[in-house]
Structure formats: structure tokens, C-alpha cells
Amino acid sequence: MEHNEDHTVVPKKSSKQHNVLPLWGNENSMNLNPLILANIQSSSYFKVHLFKLKTYHEVVDEIYYQVKHLEPWERGSRKTSGQTGMCGGVRGVGAGGIVSTAFCLLYKLYTLRLTRKQVNGLLSHTDSPYIRALVQKLF
């Protein structure tokens, strides 16, 4: 225990507390577009398959084997004809489709509440650029 200037006792922070990453923004939505978040939470891949993955290592393996691109929607699953601006093309989210495996895994990583050590491990992972890229999207 430490004492501060007015001699009150200040508990020392454990190393575990230093390892916890603070969250910024909306804790429930991860600051994702509402349409993307709704599609993630309602997808059978997220609700059934990813629900079974409980550890950091299981999720990293899933990223390695399943992620093939980093767009929010699976290719060809959105109708964008007639849409312009932010609602058209790959950038827009105005018309939903099938949410991508990558974004489901991104949200799964978020729900795990990663530690500093885990984030550093993802950032320096050498097996797949998708592993490094997904963790960068978290922050």
C-alpha cells in the first residue's frame, strides 16, 4: 500500500489491472455501424460457431483459417445498383448483405476483452496479415 499527500492509503494497482485495455466509445456497439452490428449479432456463424470459441487462441486460429478479405460484407451479397455516394460500392453500408467472416471475428475479439499482451501478440503475429489487420481495426 502507498500513501498519498494527505496520508490516505492508496491501494497499489496489480499487474493484472495494468494489463486491461481501456475501452473508448460505445461499449455495446463497438462503434460499428448499426446495420453491420445487427447483421453480426443475427448471423448464424456468430451465434452458433463463434459462440463455441471461448479462448483467444481458438479465435486466432479461426481468423487464420477462415478470413479471406477484410470488407464488411461478403462479396456479391449486397445489391448496390442505383445507389450512389456512401451507400454504393464497397464503402457503403446502406443496403445490407451477408456480413463477412472477418467482421464477425472482429466483434468476437472485442467480446473477449483482450489484454495488452494478447493485442501485442496479434499485432506481431507472423502467420497471417489478416490477424494483424483485424486487431488494428479494433483500435
MIKETI-261275 format. One record per atom (N, C-alpha, C, O): residue number from 1; atom name; x, y, z. Coordinates in Angstrom, 1 decimal. Example, Ala and Ser with C-alpha at 12.3 -4.5 7.8 and 13.67 -1.06 7.14 Angstrom:
REM MIKETI-261275
SITE:1:N:13.2:-5.7:7.8
SITE:1:CA:12.3:-4.5:7.8
SITE:1:C:13.2:-3.3:7.8
SITE:1:O:14.2:-3.3:8.5
SITE:2:N:12.8:-2.2:7.1
SITE:2:CA:13.7:-1.1:7.1
SITE:2:C:12.9:0.0:7.9
SITE:2:O:13.4:1.1:8.0
***
This chain:
REM MIKETI-261275
SITE:1:N:0.8:-1.2:0.0
SITE:1:CA:0.0:0.0:0.0
SITE:1:C:0.9:1.2:0.0
SITE:1:O:2.0:1.3:0.6
SITE:2:N:0.4:2.3:-0.7
SITE:2:CA:1.1:3.6:-0.7
SITE:2:C:0.2:4.6:0.0
SITE:2:O:-1.0:4.4:0.1
SITE:3:N:0.9:5.7:0.4
SITE:3:CA:0.2:6.8:1.0
SITE:3:C:0.3:8.0:0.0
SITE:3:O:1.4:8.2:-0.5
SITE:4:N:-0.8:8.8:-0.1
SITE:4:CA:-0.6:10.0:-0.9
SITE:4:C:-0.4:11.1:0.0
SITE:4:O:-0.2:10.9:1.2
SITE:5:N:-0.5:12.4:-0.5
SITE:5:CA:-0.1:13.6:0.3
SITE:5:C:-0.9:13.8:1.5
SITE:5:O:-0.4:14.3:2.5
SITE:6:N:-2.2:13.5:1.5
SITE:6:CA:-3.0:13.6:2.7
SITE:6:C:-3.0:12.4:3.6
SITE:6:O:-3.9:12.3:4.5
SITE:7:N:-2.1:11.5:3.4
SITE:7:CA:-1.8:10.3:4.2
SITE:7:C:-3.0:9.3:4.1
SITE:7:O:-3.1:8.4:5.0
SITE:8:N:-3.8:9.4:3.1
SITE:8:CA:-4.8:8.3:2.9
SITE:8:C:-4.1:7.2:2.2
SITE:8:O:-3.2:7.4:1.4
SITE:9:N:-4.6:6.0:2.4
SITE:9:CA:-4.0:4.8:1.8
SITE:9:C:-4.5:4.6:0.4
SITE:9:O:-5.7:4.7:0.2
SITE:10:N:-3.6:4.4:-0.5
SITE:10:CA:-4.0:4.2:-1.9
SITE:10:C:-3.5:2.8:-2.3
SITE:10:O:-2.3:2.5:-2.2
SITE:11:N:-4.4:1.9:-2.6
SITE:11:CA:-4.0:0.5:-3.0
SITE:11:C:-3.2:0.5:-4.2
SITE:11:O:-3.4:1.3:-5.2
SITE:12:N:-2.1:-0.3:-4.2
SITE:12:CA:-1.3:-0.4:-5.4
SITE:12:C:-2.1:-1.2:-6.5
SITE:12:O:-2.8:-2.1:-6.2
SITE:13:N:-1.9:-0.7:-7.7
SITE:13:CA:-2.6:-1.4:-8.8
SITE:13:C:-1.8:-2.7:-9.1
SITE:13:O:-0.6:-2.7:-9.2
SITE:14:N:-2.6:-3.7:-9.3
SITE:14:CA:-1.9:-5.0:-9.6
SITE:14:C:-1.5:-5.0:-11.0
SITE:14:O:-1.9:-4.2:-11.8
SITE:15:N:-0.6:-5.9:-11.4
SITE:15:CA:-0.1:-6.0:-12.8
SITE:15:C:-1.3:-6.4:-13.7
SITE:15:O:-1.3:-6.1:-14.9
SITE:16:N:-2.3:-7.1:-13.1
SITE:16:CA:-3.4:-7.5:-13.9
SITE:16:C:-4.2:-6.3:-14.4
SITE:16:O:-4.7:-6.2:-15.5
SITE:17:N:-4.3:-5.3:-13.5
SITE:17:CA:-5.0:-4.0:-13.8
SITE:17:C:-4.3:-3.3:-14.9
SITE:17:O:-4.9:-2.6:-15.8
SITE:18:N:-3.0:-3.3:-14.9
SITE:18:CA:-2.2:-2.6:-15.9
SITE:18:C:-2.3:-3.3:-17.3
SITE:18:O:-2.1:-2.7:-18.3
SITE:19:N:-2.7:-4.6:-17.3
SITE:19:CA:-2.8:-5.4:-18.5
SITE:19:C:-4.2:-5.2:-19.2
SITE:19:O:-4.4:-5.6:-20.3
SITE:20:N:-5.2:-4.6:-18.5
SITE:20:CA:-6.5:-4.4:-19.0
SITE:20:C:-6.5:-3.1:-19.9
SITE:20:O:-6.0:-2.1:-19.5
SITE:21:N:-7.1:-3.3:-21.1
SITE:21:CA:-7.1:-2.1:-22.0
SITE:21:C:-8.4:-1.4:-21.8
SITE:21:O:-9.5:-1.9:-21.7
SITE:22:N:-8.3:0.0:-21.7
SITE:22:CA:-9.5:0.8:-21.6
SITE:22:C:-10.3:0.8:-22.9
SITE:22:O:-9.7:0.7:-24.0
SITE:23:N:-11.6:0.9:-22.8
SITE:23:CA:-12.5:0.9:-23.9
SITE:23:C:-12.8:2.4:-24.3
SITE:23:O:-12.9:3.2:-23.3
SITE:24:N:-12.9:2.7:-25.5
SITE:24:CA:-13.3:4.0:-26.0
SITE:24:C:-14.5:3.9:-26.8
SITE:24:O:-14.6:3.0:-27.6
SITE:25:N:-15.5:4.8:-26.5
SITE:25:CA:-16.7:4.8:-27.3
SITE:25:C:-17.8:4.0:-26.7
SITE:25:O:-17.8:3.8:-25.5
SITE:26:N:-18.7:3.5:-27.5
SITE:26:CA:-19.8:2.8:-27.1
SITE:26:C:-19.5:1.3:-26.8
SITE:26:O:-19.1:0.6:-27.7
SITE:27:N:-19.6:1.0:-25.5
SITE:27:CA:-19.3:-0.4:-25.1
SITE:27:C:-20.1:-1.5:-25.7
SITE:27:O:-19.7:-2.6:-25.9
SITE:28:N:-21.4:-1.2:-26.0
SITE:28:CA:-22.3:-2.2:-26.6
SITE:28:C:-22.1:-2.4:-28.1
SITE:28:O:-22.2:-3.5:-28.6
SITE:29:N:-21.9:-1.3:-28.8
SITE:29:CA:-21.8:-1.4:-30.2
SITE:29:C:-20.5:-1.4:-30.9
SITE:29:O:-20.3:-1.7:-32.1
SITE:30:N:-19.4:-1.2:-30.0
SITE:30:CA:-18.0:-1.2:-30.5
SITE:30:C:-17.9:-0.1:-31.6
SITE:30:O:-17.0:-0.2:-32.4
SITE:31:N:-18.8:0.9:-31.6
SITE:31:CA:-18.8:2.0:-32.6
SITE:31:C:-19.0:1.5:-34.0
SITE:31:O:-18.6:2.2:-35.0
SITE:32:N:-19.5:0.3:-34.2
SITE:32:CA:-19.8:-0.2:-35.5
SITE:32:C:-21.1:0.4:-36.0
SITE:32:O:-22.0:0.8:-35.3
SITE:33:N:-21.2:0.4:-37.3
SITE:33:CA:-22.4:0.9:-38.0
SITE:33:C:-23.6:0.0:-37.5
SITE:33:O:-23.4:-1.3:-37.4
SITE:34:N:-24.7:0.5:-37.2
SITE:34:CA:-25.8:-0.3:-36.6
SITE:34:C:-26.2:-1.5:-37.5
SITE:34:O:-26.6:-2.6:-37.0
SITE:35:N:-26.2:-1.3:-38.9
SITE:35:CA:-26.6:-2.3:-39.8
SITE:35:C:-25.6:-3.5:-39.7
SITE:35:O:-25.9:-4.7:-39.8
SITE:36:N:-24.3:-3.1:-39.7
SITE:36:CA:-23.2:-4.2:-39.6
SITE:36:C:-23.4:-4.9:-38.3
SITE:36:O:-23.3:-6.2:-38.3
SITE:37:N:-23.5:-4.2:-37.2
SITE:37:CA:-23.6:-4.8:-35.9
SITE:37:C:-24.9:-5.8:-35.8
SITE:37:O:-24.8:-6.9:-35.3
SITE:38:N:-26.0:-5.3:-36.3
SITE:38:CA:-27.2:-6.2:-36.3
SITE:38:C:-27.0:-7.4:-37.1
SITE:38:O:-27.4:-8.5:-36.7
SITE:39:N:-26.3:-7.3:-38.3
SITE:39:CA:-26.1:-8.5:-39.1
SITE:39:C:-25.1:-9.4:-38.4
SITE:39:O:-25.2:-10.7:-38.6
SITE:40:N:-24.1:-8.9:-37.7
SITE:40:CA:-23.2:-9.8:-37.0
SITE:40:C:-23.9:-10.5:-35.9
SITE:40:O:-23.8:-11.8:-35.9
SITE:41:N:-24.7:-9.8:-35.1
SITE:41:CA:-25.3:-10.4:-34.0
SITE:41:C:-26.4:-11.4:-34.4
SITE:41:O:-26.8:-12.3:-33.6
SITE:42:N:-27.0:-11.3:-35.6
SITE:42:CA:-28.0:-12.2:-36.0
SITE:42:C:-27.5:-13.3:-36.9
SITE:42:O:-28.2:-14.2:-37.3
SITE:43:N:-26.2:-13.2:-37.3
SITE:43:CA:-25.7:-14.3:-38.2
SITE:43:C:-25.5:-15.6:-37.5
SITE:43:O:-25.1:-15.6:-36.3
SITE:44:N:-25.8:-16.7:-38.1
SITE:44:CA:-25.7:-18.0:-37.5
SITE:44:C:-24.2:-18.3:-37.3
SITE:44:O:-23.9:-19.0:-36.3
SITE:45:N:-23.3:-17.8:-38.1
SITE:45:CA:-21.9:-18.0:-37.9
SITE:45:C:-21.4:-17.4:-36.5
SITE:45:O:-20.7:-18.1:-35.8
SITE:46:N:-21.9:-16.2:-36.2
SITE:46:CA:-21.6:-15.6:-34.9
SITE:46:C:-22.3:-16.3:-33.8
SITE:46:O:-21.7:-16.7:-32.8
SITE:47:N:-23.6:-16.5:-33.9
SITE:47:CA:-24.4:-17.1:-32.8
SITE:47:C:-24.1:-18.5:-32.5
SITE:47:O:-24.2:-19.0:-31.4
SITE:48:N:-23.7:-19.3:-33.6
SITE:48:CA:-23.6:-20.7:-33.3
SITE:48:C:-22.1:-21.1:-33.3
SITE:48:O:-21.6:-21.6:-32.3
SITE:49:N:-21.4:-20.8:-34.4
SITE:49:CA:-20.0:-21.3:-34.5
SITE:49:C:-19.0:-20.5:-33.5
SITE:49:O:-18.3:-21.1:-32.7
SITE:50:N:-19.1:-19.1:-33.6
SITE:50:CA:-18.2:-18.3:-32.8
SITE:50:C:-18.5:-18.3:-31.3
SITE:50:O:-17.7:-18.1:-30.5
SITE:51:N:-19.8:-18.6:-31.0
SITE:51:CA:-20.2:-18.7:-29.6
SITE:51:C:-19.4:-19.8:-28.9
SITE:51:O:-19.2:-19.7:-27.7
SITE:52:N:-19.1:-20.9:-29.7
SITE:52:CA:-18.4:-22.0:-29.1
SITE:52:C:-16.9:-21.7:-28.8
SITE:52:O:-16.3:-22.4:-28.0
SITE:53:N:-16.4:-20.7:-29.5
SITE:53:CA:-15.0:-20.4:-29.3
SITE:53:C:-14.8:-19.5:-28.0
SITE:53:O:-15.4:-18.4:-27.9
SITE:54:N:-14.1:-20.0:-27.0
SITE:54:CA:-14.0:-19.4:-25.7
SITE:54:C:-12.7:-18.7:-25.5
SITE:54:O:-12.6:-17.8:-24.6
SITE:55:N:-11.6:-19.2:-26.2
SITE:55:CA:-10.3:-18.7:-25.9
SITE:55:C:-9.8:-17.8:-27.0
SITE:55:O:-10.2:-17.9:-28.2
SITE:56:N:-8.8:-17.0:-26.6
SITE:56:CA:-8.1:-16.1:-27.6
SITE:56:C:-7.4:-17.0:-28.7
SITE:56:O:-7.5:-16.6:-29.8
SITE:57:N:-6.8:-18.1:-28.3
SITE:57:CA:-6.1:-18.9:-29.3
SITE:57:C:-7.1:-19.6:-30.3
SITE:57:O:-6.7:-19.7:-31.5
SITE:58:N:-8.2:-19.9:-29.8
SITE:58:CA:-9.2:-20.5:-30.8
SITE:58:C:-9.7:-19.5:-31.8
SITE:58:O:-9.9:-19.8:-33.0
SITE:59:N:-9.9:-18.2:-31.4
SITE:59:CA:-10.3:-17.2:-32.3
SITE:59:C:-9.2:-16.8:-33.3
SITE:59:O:-9.4:-16.6:-34.4
SITE:60:N:-7.9:-16.8:-32.8
SITE:60:CA:-6.8:-16.5:-33.7
SITE:60:C:-6.7:-17.6:-34.8
SITE:60:O:-6.5:-17.3:-35.9
SITE:61:N:-6.9:-18.9:-34.4
SITE:61:CA:-6.9:-20.0:-35.3
SITE:61:C:-8.0:-19.8:-36.3
SITE:61:O:-7.8:-20.1:-37.5
SITE:62:N:-9.2:-19.4:-35.9
SITE:62:CA:-10.3:-19.2:-36.8
SITE:62:C:-10.0:-18.1:-37.8
SITE:62:O:-10.4:-18.2:-39.0
SITE:63:N:-9.4:-17.0:-37.4
SITE:63:CA:-9.0:-16.0:-38.3
SITE:63:C:-8.1:-16.5:-39.3
SITE:63:O:-8.2:-16.3:-40.5
SITE:64:N:-7.1:-17.3:-38.9
SITE:64:CA:-6.1:-17.8:-39.8
SITE:64:C:-6.7:-18.7:-40.9
SITE:64:O:-6.4:-18.5:-42.1
SITE:65:N:-7.6:-19.5:-40.5
SITE:65:CA:-8.2:-20.5:-41.5
SITE:65:C:-9.4:-19.9:-42.3
SITE:65:O:-9.7:-20.4:-43.4
SITE:66:N:-10.1:-18.9:-41.7
SITE:66:CA:-11.4:-18.5:-42.4
SITE:66:C:-11.4:-17.2:-43.1
SITE:66:O:-12.2:-17.0:-44.0
SITE:67:N:-10.5:-16.2:-42.6
SITE:67:CA:-10.6:-14.9:-43.2
SITE:67:C:-9.9:-14.8:-44.5
SITE:67:O:-8.7:-15.1:-44.6
SITE:68:N:-10.6:-14.3:-45.5
SITE:68:CA:-10.0:-14.2:-46.9
SITE:68:C:-10.0:-12.8:-47.4
SITE:68:O:-9.4:-12.5:-48.4
SITE:69:N:-10.7:-11.9:-46.7
SITE:69:CA:-10.8:-10.5:-47.1
SITE:69:C:-11.3:-9.7:-45.9
SITE:69:O:-11.7:-10.3:-44.9
SITE:70:N:-11.1:-8.4:-45.9
SITE:70:CA:-11.5:-7.5:-44.8
SITE:70:C:-12.6:-6.6:-45.0
SITE:70:O:-12.9:-5.7:-44.2
SITE:71:N:-13.4:-6.8:-46.0
SITE:71:CA:-14.6:-6.0:-46.3
SITE:71:C:-15.7:-6.4:-45.3
SITE:71:O:-15.7:-7.5:-44.8
SITE:72:N:-16.6:-5.5:-45.0
SITE:72:CA:-17.7:-5.8:-44.0
SITE:72:C:-18.7:-6.8:-44.5
SITE:72:O:-19.3:-7.5:-43.8
SITE:73:N:-18.9:-6.8:-45.9
SITE:73:CA:-19.9:-7.7:-46.5
SITE:73:C:-19.2:-8.7:-47.3
SITE:73:O:-18.2:-8.5:-48.0
SITE:74:N:-19.8:-9.9:-47.4
SITE:74:CA:-19.3:-11.0:-48.3
SITE:74:C:-19.6:-10.5:-49.7
SITE:74:O:-20.6:-9.9:-50.0
SITE:75:N:-18.6:-10.8:-50.6
SITE:75:CA:-18.7:-10.3:-52.0
SITE:75:C:-19.9:-10.9:-52.6
SITE:75:O:-20.3:-12.1:-52.5
SITE:76:N:-20.6:-10.0:-53.4
SITE:76:CA:-21.8:-10.4:-54.1
SITE:76:C:-23.1:-10.6:-53.3
SITE:76:O:-24.1:-11.0:-53.8
SITE:77:N:-23.0:-10.2:-52.0
SITE:77:CA:-24.2:-10.4:-51.2
SITE:77:C:-25.0:-9.2:-51.0
SITE:77:O:-26.1:-9.2:-50.3
SITE:78:N:-24.6:-8.1:-51.6
SITE:78:CA:-25.3:-6.8:-51.4
SITE:78:C:-25.8:-6.3:-52.8
SITE:78:O:-25.1:-6.5:-53.8
SITE:79:N:-26.9:-5.7:-52.8
SITE:79:CA:-27.5:-5.1:-54.0
SITE:79:C:-27.1:-3.6:-53.9
SITE:79:O:-27.7:-2.9:-53.1
SITE:80:N:-26.2:-3.1:-54.8
SITE:80:CA:-25.8:-1.7:-54.8
SITE:80:C:-26.2:-1.0:-56.0
SITE:80:O:-25.9:0.2:-56.2
SITE:81:N:-26.9:-1.6:-56.9
SITE:81:CA:-27.3:-0.9:-58.2
SITE:81:C:-28.2:0.2:-57.9
SITE:81:O:-29.2:0.0:-57.1
SITE:82:N:-28.0:1.4:-58.4
SITE:82:CA:-28.8:2.5:-58.2
SITE:82:C:-28.4:3.3:-57.0
SITE:82:O:-29.0:4.4:-56.7
SITE:83:N:-27.5:2.8:-56.2
SITE:83:CA:-27.0:3.6:-55.0
SITE:83:C:-25.8:4.4:-55.3
SITE:83:O:-24.9:3.9:-56.1
SITE:84:N:-25.7:5.6:-54.8
SITE:84:CA:-24.5:6.4:-55.0
SITE:84:C:-24.0:6.9:-53.7
SITE:84:O:-24.6:6.7:-52.7
SITE:85:N:-22.8:7.5:-53.8
SITE:85:CA:-22.2:8.1:-52.6
SITE:85:C:-21.8:7.1:-51.6
SITE:85:O:-21.3:6.0:-52.0
SITE:86:N:-22.0:7.4:-50.4
SITE:86:CA:-21.6:6.4:-49.3
SITE:86:C:-22.5:5.2:-49.3
SITE:86:O:-22.1:4.2:-48.6
SITE:87:N:-23.6:5.1:-50.0
SITE:87:CA:-24.4:4.0:-50.0
SITE:87:C:-24.1:3.0:-51.1
SITE:87:O:-24.6:1.9:-51.1
SITE:88:N:-23.2:3.3:-52.0
SITE:88:CA:-22.9:2.5:-53.1
SITE:88:C:-21.5:1.9:-53.0
SITE:88:O:-20.7:2.4:-52.2
SITE:89:N:-21.3:0.9:-53.8
SITE:89:CA:-19.9:0.3:-53.8
SITE:89:C:-19.6:-0.4:-52.5
SITE:89:O:-20.4:-0.7:-51.7
SITE:90:N:-18.3:-0.7:-52.4
SITE:90:CA:-17.9:-1.5:-51.2
SITE:90:C:-17.8:-0.6:-49.9
SITE:90:O:-17.8:-1.2:-48.8
SITE:91:N:-17.7:0.7:-50.0
SITE:91:CA:-17.6:1.5:-48.8
SITE:91:C:-18.9:1.7:-48.1
SITE:91:O:-18.9:1.8:-46.8
SITE:92:N:-20.0:1.6:-48.8
SITE:92:CA:-21.2:2.0:-48.2
SITE:92:C:-21.8:0.8:-47.4
SITE:92:O:-21.5:-0.4:-47.5
SITE:93:N:-22.7:1.2:-46.5
SITE:93:CA:-23.4:0.2:-45.7
SITE:93:C:-24.9:0.4:-45.7
SITE:93:O:-25.7:-0.1:-44.8
SITE:94:N:-25.4:1.1:-46.7
SITE:94:CA:-26.8:1.5:-46.8
SITE:94:C:-27.7:0.3:-47.1
SITE:94:O:-28.8:0.3:-46.6
SITE:95:N:-27.2:-0.7:-47.8
SITE:95:CA:-28.0:-1.9:-48.1
SITE:95:C:-27.2:-3.1:-47.6
SITE:95:O:-26.1:-3.3:-48.0
SITE:96:N:-27.9:-3.8:-46.7
SITE:96:CA:-27.2:-4.9:-46.0
SITE:96:C:-27.0:-6.1:-47.0
SITE:96:O:-27.4:-6.1:-48.1
SITE:97:N:-26.3:-7.0:-46.5
SITE:97:CA:-26.0:-8.3:-47.2
SITE:97:C:-25.6:-9.3:-46.1
SITE:97:O:-26.0:-9.2:-45.0
SITE:98:N:-24.8:-10.2:-46.5
SITE:98:CA:-24.3:-11.2:-45.6
SITE:98:C:-23.0:-10.6:-45.0
SITE:98:O:-22.0:-10.3:-45.7
SITE:99:N:-23.0:-10.4:-43.7
SITE:99:CA:-21.8:-9.8:-43.0
SITE:99:C:-20.6:-10.8:-43.2
SITE:99:O:-20.8:-12.0:-43.1
SITE:100:N:-19.4:-10.2:-43.3
SITE:100:CA:-18.3:-11.1:-43.6
SITE:100:C:-17.8:-11.8:-42.3
SITE:100:O:-18.0:-11.4:-41.2
SITE:101:N:-17.1:-12.9:-42.6
SITE:101:CA:-16.4:-13.7:-41.5
SITE:101:C:-15.5:-12.8:-40.7
SITE:101:O:-15.4:-12.8:-39.5
SITE:102:N:-14.8:-11.9:-41.4
SITE:102:CA:-13.8:-11.0:-40.8
SITE:102:C:-14.5:-10.1:-39.8
SITE:102:O:-14.0:-10.0:-38.6
SITE:103:N:-15.6:-9.5:-40.1
SITE:103:CA:-16.2:-8.6:-39.2
SITE:103:C:-16.9:-9.4:-38.0
SITE:103:O:-17.0:-8.8:-36.9
SITE:104:N:-17.4:-10.6:-38.3
SITE:104:CA:-17.9:-11.4:-37.2
SITE:104:C:-16.7:-11.7:-36.2
SITE:104:O:-16.9:-11.7:-35.0
SITE:105:N:-15.6:-12.0:-36.7
SITE:105:CA:-14.4:-12.3:-35.9
SITE:105:C:-13.9:-11.1:-35.2
SITE:105:O:-13.4:-11.2:-34.0
SITE:106:N:-14.0:-10.0:-35.8
SITE:106:CA:-13.6:-8.7:-35.2
SITE:106:C:-14.4:-8.4:-34.0
SITE:106:O:-13.9:-8.1:-32.9
SITE:107:N:-15.7:-8.6:-34.1
SITE:107:CA:-16.6:-8.4:-33.0
SITE:107:C:-16.4:-9.5:-31.9
SITE:107:O:-16.5:-9.2:-30.7
SITE:108:N:-16.1:-10.7:-32.3
SITE:108:CA:-15.7:-11.7:-31.3
SITE:108:C:-14.5:-11.4:-30.5
SITE:108:O:-14.5:-11.5:-29.3
SITE:109:N:-13.5:-10.8:-31.2
SITE:109:CA:-12.3:-10.4:-30.5
SITE:109:C:-12.6:-9.3:-29.5
SITE:109:O:-12.1:-9.3:-28.3
SITE:110:N:-13.5:-8.4:-29.9
SITE:110:CA:-14.0:-7.3:-29.0
SITE:110:C:-14.7:-7.9:-27.7
SITE:110:O:-14.4:-7.4:-26.6
SITE:111:N:-15.5:-8.9:-27.9
SITE:111:CA:-16.2:-9.5:-26.8
SITE:111:C:-15.3:-10.2:-25.8
SITE:111:O:-15.6:-10.4:-24.7
SITE:112:N:-14.1:-10.6:-26.3
SITE:112:CA:-13.1:-11.3:-25.4
SITE:112:C:-12.4:-10.4:-24.4
SITE:112:O:-11.8:-10.8:-23.5
SITE:113:N:-12.5:-9.1:-24.7
SITE:113:CA:-11.9:-8.0:-23.8
SITE:113:C:-10.4:-8.4:-23.7
SITE:113:O:-9.9:-8.7:-22.6
SITE:114:N:-9.7:-8.2:-24.8
SITE:114:CA:-8.3:-8.6:-24.9
SITE:114:C:-7.4:-7.9:-23.9
SITE:114:O:-7.7:-6.7:-23.6
SITE:115:N:-6.3:-8.5:-23.5
SITE:115:CA:-5.3:-7.9:-22.7
SITE:115:C:-4.3:-7.2:-23.6
SITE:115:O:-4.2:-7.5:-24.8
SITE:116:N:-3.4:-6.4:-23.0
SITE:116:CA:-2.3:-5.8:-23.7
SITE:116:C:-1.4:-6.8:-24.3
SITE:116:O:-1.0:-6.7:-25.5
SITE:117:N:-1.1:-7.8:-23.6
SITE:117:CA:-0.3:-8.9:-24.1
SITE:117:C:-0.9:-9.6:-25.3
SITE:117:O:-0.2:-9.9:-26.3
SITE:118:N:-2.2:-9.9:-25.2
SITE:118:CA:-2.8:-10.5:-26.4
SITE:118:C:-2.8:-9.6:-27.6
SITE:118:O:-2.6:-10.1:-28.7
SITE:119:N:-3.1:-8.3:-27.4
SITE:119:CA:-3.1:-7.4:-28.5
SITE:119:C:-1.7:-7.3:-29.2
SITE:119:O:-1.6:-7.3:-30.4
SITE:120:N:-0.7:-7.2:-28.3
SITE:120:CA:0.7:-7.2:-28.8
SITE:120:C:1.0:-8.5:-29.6
SITE:120:O:1.7:-8.4:-30.6
SITE:121:N:0.5:-9.6:-29.1
SITE:121:CA:0.7:-10.9:-29.8
SITE:121:C:0.0:-10.9:-31.2
SITE:121:O:0.6:-11.4:-32.1
SITE:122:N:-1.2:-10.3:-31.3
SITE:122:CA:-1.9:-10.2:-32.5
SITE:122:C:-1.2:-9.3:-33.5
SITE:122:O:-1.1:-9.5:-34.7
SITE:123:N:-0.7:-8.1:-33.0
SITE:123:CA:0.0:-7.1:-33.8
SITE:123:C:1.3:-7.7:-34.4
SITE:123:O:1.7:-7.2:-35.5
SITE:124:N:1.9:-8.6:-33.7
SITE:124:CA:3.2:-9.1:-34.2
SITE:124:C:3.1:-10.5:-34.8
SITE:124:O:4.1:-11.1:-35.0
SITE:125:N:1.9:-11.0:-34.9
SITE:125:CA:1.6:-12.3:-35.5
SITE:125:C:2.2:-12.4:-36.9
SITE:125:O:1.9:-11.6:-37.7
SITE:126:N:2.9:-13.5:-37.1
SITE:126:CA:3.6:-13.6:-38.4
SITE:126:C:2.9:-14.6:-39.4
SITE:126:O:3.2:-14.7:-40.6
SITE:127:N:1.9:-15.3:-38.9
SITE:127:CA:1.2:-16.3:-39.7
SITE:127:C:0.3:-15.8:-40.8
SITE:127:O:0.1:-16.3:-41.9
SITE:128:N:-0.4:-14.6:-40.5
SITE:128:CA:-1.4:-14.1:-41.4
SITE:128:C:-1.5:-12.6:-41.3
SITE:128:O:-1.6:-12.1:-40.2
SITE:129:N:-1.5:-11.9:-42.4
SITE:129:CA:-1.7:-10.4:-42.4
SITE:129:C:-3.1:-10.1:-41.9
SITE:129:O:-3.3:-9.0:-41.3
SITE:130:N:-4.1:-11.0:-42.1
SITE:130:CA:-5.4:-10.7:-41.6
SITE:130:C:-5.5:-10.7:-40.1
SITE:130:O:-6.3:-9.9:-39.5
SITE:131:N:-4.7:-11.4:-39.4
SITE:131:CA:-4.7:-11.4:-37.9
SITE:131:C:-4.2:-10.0:-37.5
SITE:131:O:-4.8:-9.4:-36.6
SITE:132:N:-3.1:-9.5:-38.1
SITE:132:CA:-2.6:-8.2:-37.7
SITE:132:C:-3.6:-7.1:-38.1
SITE:132:O:-3.8:-6.2:-37.3
SITE:133:N:-4.2:-7.3:-39.2
SITE:133:CA:-5.1:-6.2:-39.7
SITE:133:C:-6.4:-6.1:-38.8
SITE:133:O:-6.9:-5.0:-38.6
SITE:134:N:-7.0:-7.2:-38.4
SITE:134:CA:-8.2:-7.2:-37.6
SITE:134:C:-8.0:-6.5:-36.3
SITE:134:O:-8.8:-5.7:-35.9
SITE:135:N:-6.8:-6.8:-35.7
SITE:135:CA:-6.6:-6.1:-34.4
SITE:135:C:-6.4:-4.6:-34.5
SITE:135:O:-6.8:-3.8:-33.7
SITE:136:N:-5.9:-4.2:-35.7
SITE:136:CA:-5.8:-2.8:-35.9
SITE:136:C:-7.1:-2.1:-36.1
SITE:136:O:-7.3:-0.9:-35.8
SITE:137:N:-8.1:-2.9:-36.6
SITE:137:CA:-9.4:-2.3:-36.8
SITE:137:C:-10.1:-2.1:-35.4
SITE:137:O:-11.0:-1.3:-35.2
SITE:138:N:-9.7:-2.9:-34.4
SITE:138:CA:-10.2:-2.7:-33.0
SITE:138:C:-9.9:-1.4:-32.4
SITE:138:O:-10.6:-0.8:-31.7
SITE:139:N:-8.7:-0.9:-32.8
SITE:139:CA:-8.2:0.3:-32.2
SITE:139:C:-8.0:1.3:-33.2
SITE:139:O:-7.6:2.4:-32.9
***
